[in-house]
Amino acid sequence: MQTAIEHLKKDPILASLIEKLGDLPPINQTKDVFQALVESIISQQLSTKAADTIYKRFLTLTGNVLLPGEVAALDVEHMRGVGISYQKAGYIHNVAQFFIENPGWYEEAYTLDDETLITRLTQIKGVGLWTVQMLLIFELGRLDILPLDDLIVRKGIVFHYGLDEKDKSHRKQCVEIAKSWEPYRTIASRYMWASKDMIVL
């Protein structure tokens, strides 16, 4: 981590953020790939607090153990009862079916490169780029992920670097700014999250 921090401090704006925010908390990688994907789907477009509450309720439906076969068998109405939309329930069933048909992915996901994982998993209906990027960051521990589909990360770069969000090229500018962060764009992105209270949304 220290090597990453020293590299990122070459960017003066990021260096100032790192100085203000200090060390990032460690990521607890406690879930397997299937569990992490399910949680990411539940988290889509929700606050962290709301997502955590719904995920914990969801776990009660399966006795706190998430297995593809059991999740695939869950009734949609029961999933609705713990706060999961019909659409997300369908997406979760899709992920469960994928792992039933591809059980080797529990291990294989840890060996594949980022782009291969993104390409393969986004073929599952309901699993988008953001969902896979959250898996890559929080479960697989990949260090060079830039999740620009994440509102806080994108707004953070726009805010801290003085970009004009109304400019249609602002997303491209974010990518250009982040090039100097490689190969530690994940760490820089986490500092964007950590600075969310500073950001004018």
VENVEN-V947719 format. One record per backbone hydrogen bond with DSSP energy under -1.0 kcal/mol. CO is the residue of the C=O (numbers start at 1). NH is the residue of the N-H. If there is no record, write none. Layout:
CO&NH  CO&NH
This chain:
1&5  2&6  3&7  4&8  5&9  7&10  8&11  11&15  12&16  13&17  14&18  15&19  16&20  17&21  18&22  27&29  28&30  32&36  33&37  34&38  35&39  36&40  37&41  38&42  39&43  43&46  47&51  48&52  49&53  50&54  51&55  52&56  53&57  54&58  55&59  58&61  59&62  59&64  62&65  67&71  68&72  69&73  71&74  75&79  76&80  77&81  79&82  79&84  80&83  85&89  86&90  87&91  88&92  89&93  90&94  91&95  92&96  93&97  94&98  95&99  96&100  97&101  98&102  102&105  103&106  104&107  104&108  105&109  107&110  108&111  108&112  113&117  114&118  115&119  116&120  117&121  118&122  120&123  121&124  124&127  128&132  129&133  130&134  131&135  132&136  133&137  134&138  135&139  135&140  136&142  143&186  146&148  147&150  150&154  151&155  152&156  153&157  154&158  155&159  156&160  157&161  158&163  159&162  164&167  167&170  169&173  170&174  171&175  172&176  173&177  174&178  178&181  181&184  184&188  185&189  186&190  187&191  188&192  189&193  190&194  191&195  193&196  195&198
